[in-house]
Amino acid sequence: MALRFMVPYWERTPPARPDFDRISPLSHEIGRLVEEFSRSLSAGGALTTPGLPPRTDVIETDKEIEITTEMPGLERKDIEISLEDNVLTIRGEKKVSAETDDKNKNYHLTERSYGVFYRAFQLPVGIDPASVEATMSNGVLKIKIPKPAHAEAKKIEVKEAA
């Protein structure tokens, strides 16, 4: 990231030509938008909404899979978890607060993201949706997924064809 996009344009050295004064704010805004766009592309993934991917840890033990996701500023009512066709999906929405929606404020740097996001995880076959547990505390979502019991291998006798 170019450091010059983090410094407000009026704190930089004044332009050499007076005509450039009218272009400088536009140039600054275009640079900020390009940086924001490239940051969202690098943060996104195939199963993640670009720009607002919740940071996640997936841990596997002998008995369960635990998914821990950071969701600062969100409450339980803002999150939806579903399990369909062995894909666990976490959806949520971080809404713009009244504090940030104030049009009378001139923001010089905004790094917080708002909007709808989702994460999807492919799980092993045989997960019982009723056994999945989710808890949330201090902006951290924990999902515990018990692993399915492994079926014992059965030897099949080969018979003579009739």
HUTA-V305867 format. One record per residue. RES is the residue in three letters. PHI is phi in whole degrees, -180 to 180 (999 if undefined). PSI is psi in whole degrees, -180 to 180 (* if undefined). NEAR is the number of other ideal C-beta (glycine too) atoms within 10 Angstrom. Layout:
RES;PHI;PSI;NEAR + RES;PHI;PSI;NEAR
This chain:
MET;999;135;8 + ALA;-77;128;9 + LEU;-64;-28;6 + ARG;-63;-22;11 + PHE;-78;-13;18 + MET;-91;-12;12 + VAL;-99;125;13 + PRO;-56;145;12 + TYR;-62;-28;17 + TRP;-78;-9;10 + GLU;-93;-5;7 + ARG;-81;173;11 + THR;-65;138;5 + PRO;-62;146;9 + PRO;-66;156;14 + ALA;-74;-34;6 + ARG;-107;139;7 + PRO;-62;-31;8 + ASP;-64;-26;7 + PHE;-72;-20;11 + ASP;-59;-35;10 + ARG;-76;-26;9 + ILE;-88;-28;12 + SER;-56;-47;14 + PRO;-62;-38;12 + LEU;-66;-43;10 + SER;-61;-42;12 + HIS;-62;-45;17 + GLU;-66;-41;12 + ILE;-63;-43;12 + GLY;-61;-40;14 + ARG;-65;-42;15 + LEU;-66;-40;11 + VAL;-65;-44;12 + GLU;-62;-44;15 + GLU;-64;-42;15 + PHE;-65;-45;12 + SER;-68;-33;11 + ARG;-66;-40;15 + SER;-69;-33;15 + LEU;-68;-41;10 + SER;-72;-24;9 + ALA;-85;-24;15 + GLY;-83;168;15 + GLY;-147;-178;11 + ALA;-62;-35;5 + LEU;-114;29;13 + THR;-135;140;16 + THR;-72;122;19 + PRO;-61;143;15 + GLY;95;-25;16 + LEU;-142;50;19 + PRO;-80;123;18 + PRO;-68;135;19 + ARG;-72;130;11 + THR;-135;144;16 + ASP;-117;136;10 + VAL;-119;120;12 + ILE;-121;136;10 + GLU;-120;131;11 + THR;-117;-175;8 + ASP;-65;-30;5 + LYS;-107;-23;8 + GLU;-153;168;15 + ILE;-114;130;19 + GLU;-119;126;14 + ILE;-111;122;21 + THR;-118;125;14 + THR;-129;131;23 + GLU;-82;128;13 + MET;-139;66;21 + PRO;-64;140;11 + GLY;82;1;11 + LEU;-108;155;19 + GLU;-115;169;10 + ARG;-57;-37;11 + LYS;-68;-17;7 + ASP;-87;-3;14 + ILE;-121;140;18 + GLU;-129;131;11 + ILE;-121;133;15 + SER;-138;155;13 + LEU;-131;114;17 + GLU;-144;131;8 + ASP;52;45;7 + ASN;63;22;12 + VAL;-118;119;12 + LEU;-90;125;21 + THR;-119;131;14 + ILE;-111;118;21 + ARG;-119;150;15 + GLY;-163;172;22 + GLU;-143;126;14 + LYS;-103;114;18 + LYS;-91;151;13 + VAL;-70;128;10 + SER;-80;165;11 + ALA;-62;-30;7 + GLU;-63;-41;7 + THR;-87;-17;12 + ASP;-87;3;10 + ASP;-69;115;9 + LYS;-75;-13;5 + ASN;-84;-4;4 + LYS;-99;141;9 + ASN;-105;105;6 + TYR;-80;136;7 + HIS;-100;-25;11 + LEU;-152;127;9 + THR;-131;116;10 + GLU;-115;-13;7 + ARG;-75;142;11 + SER;-109;148;16 + TYR;-134;152;16 + GLY;132;-171;12 + VAL;-89;142;11 + PHE;-141;164;22 + TYR;-153;155;17 + ARG;-133;142;19 + ALA;-130;139;14 + PHE;-131;128;17 + GLN;-78;125;10 + LEU;-109;163;17 + PRO;-64;156;12 + VAL;-68;142;8 + GLY;98;9;11 + ILE;-70;131;17 + ASP;-86;113;11 + PRO;-58;-29;10 + ALA;-71;-20;7 + SER;-91;-6;12 + VAL;-77;132;19 + GLU;-121;138;12 + ALA;-129;135;16 + THR;-134;156;10 + MET;-138;133;16 + SER;-149;130;8 + ASN;52;41;7 + GLY;77;13;12 + VAL;-120;121;12 + LEU;-96;129;21 + LYS;-121;127;14 + ILE;-120;124;22 + LYS;-110;126;16 + ILE;-123;107;23 + PRO;-64;137;13 + LYS;-72;147;16 + PRO;-70;150;13 + ALA;-69;136;8 + HIS;-77;132;8 + ALA;-75;139;7 + GLU;-71;143;5 + ALA;-67;136;6 + LYS;-115;130;5 + LYS;-82;129;4 + ILE;-107;125;6 + GLU;-77;136;4 + VAL;-92;124;5 + LYS;-103;162;6 + GLU;-73;134;4 + ALA;-73;146;4 + ALA;-81;*;3
